Amino acid sequence: MSTSTLVPDEFQGGARDDVAGQLGMIWDQARAPLIVPMLKLAVIVCLTMSIMLFVERVYMGIVISFVKLLRQKPEKRYKWEALKEDLESGNSNYPMVLVQIPMYNEREVYQLSIGAACGLSWPSDRLIIQVLDDSTDPIIK
């Protein structure tokens, strides 16, 4: 390599002034050792991921087939009963519920949100509603 240029001597033949020709020759020499291995690795990764997706689809197909064949439903597997009304215990069968409504400068929806929380079908002595208002607008607060 000559000291006056950064291009090797074998590139300085008849195409010294032809920059495109020199770049083409550099590309031809760099392509094989650099680009081809990266492309091979990308193909291997894509094939591996495709196989993983195929295996996952087959597995899900088998699981869905077994579920449909056995026809198990959550009601049969888990035995649960609805809350029964007991006049003696009143509303103590129902758990205490806390509804928190976070707000921040929400003038348009604050009435709708609070109204929806107040309209819940839950015993009022077992329901707590908190409005967490961090608004910076004094009119909204």
TAMOUR-V59416 format. One record per pair of residues at least 6 apart in sequence whose ideal C-beta (glycine too) atoms are under 8 Angstrom apart, sorted by sequence separation. I is the first residue (numbers start at 0). GAP is how many residues later the second one is. D is the distance in whole Angstrom. If there is no record, write none. Layout:
# TAMOUR-V59416
i = [I | I]
gap = [GAP | GAP]
d = [D | D]
This chain:
# TAMOUR-V59416
i = [0 | 14 | 15 | 134 | 0 | 1 | 4 | 14 | 85 | 102 | 105 | 119 | 132 | 0 | 84 | 132 | 83 | 1 | 14 | 82 | 102 | 10 | 82 | 117 | 100 | 116 | 100 | 10 | 6 | 10 | 113 | 100 | 113 | 98 | 98 | 109 | 96 | 96 | 93 | 98 | 100 | 102 | 93 | 96 | 98 | 100 | 102 | 103 | 105 | 95 | 96 | 97 | 98 | 99 | 100 | 101 | 102 | 103 | 104 | 106 | 109 | 94 | 95 | 96 | 98 | 100 | 102 | 103 | 104 | 90 | 93 | 95 | 97 | 99 | 101 | 102 | 103 | 104 | 106 | 106 | 90 | 105 | 90 | 104 | 102]
gap = [6 | 6 | 6 | 6 | 7 | 7 | 7 | 7 | 7 | 7 | 7 | 7 | 7 | 8 | 8 | 8 | 9 | 10 | 10 | 10 | 10 | 11 | 11 | 11 | 12 | 12 | 13 | 14 | 15 | 15 | 15 | 16 | 17 | 18 | 21 | 21 | 23 | 25 | 28 | 28 | 28 | 28 | 29 | 29 | 29 | 29 | 29 | 29 | 29 | 30 | 30 | 30 | 30 | 30 | 30 | 30 | 30 | 30 | 30 | 30 | 30 | 31 | 31 | 31 | 31 | 31 | 31 | 31 | 31 | 32 | 32 | 32 | 32 | 32 | 32 | 32 | 32 | 32 | 32 | 33 | 34 | 34 | 35 | 35 | 37]
d = [8 | 4 | 8 | 5 | 5 | 6 | 7 | 6 | 6 | 6 | 8 | 7 | 7 | 6 | 8 | 6 | 7 | 8 | 8 | 5 | 7 | 5 | 7 | 7 | 5 | 5 | 6 | 6 | 6 | 7 | 7 | 6 | 6 | 5 | 7 | 8 | 8 | 6 | 7 | 7 | 7 | 7 | 5 | 6 | 7 | 7 | 7 | 8 | 8 | 5 | 5 | 5 | 5 | 5 | 5 | 5 | 5 | 5 | 5 | 7 | 7 | 7 | 8 | 7 | 7 | 7 | 7 | 6 | 6 | 4 | 5 | 7 | 7 | 6 | 8 | 6 | 8 | 5 | 8 | 5 | 6 | 7 | 5 | 6 | 8]
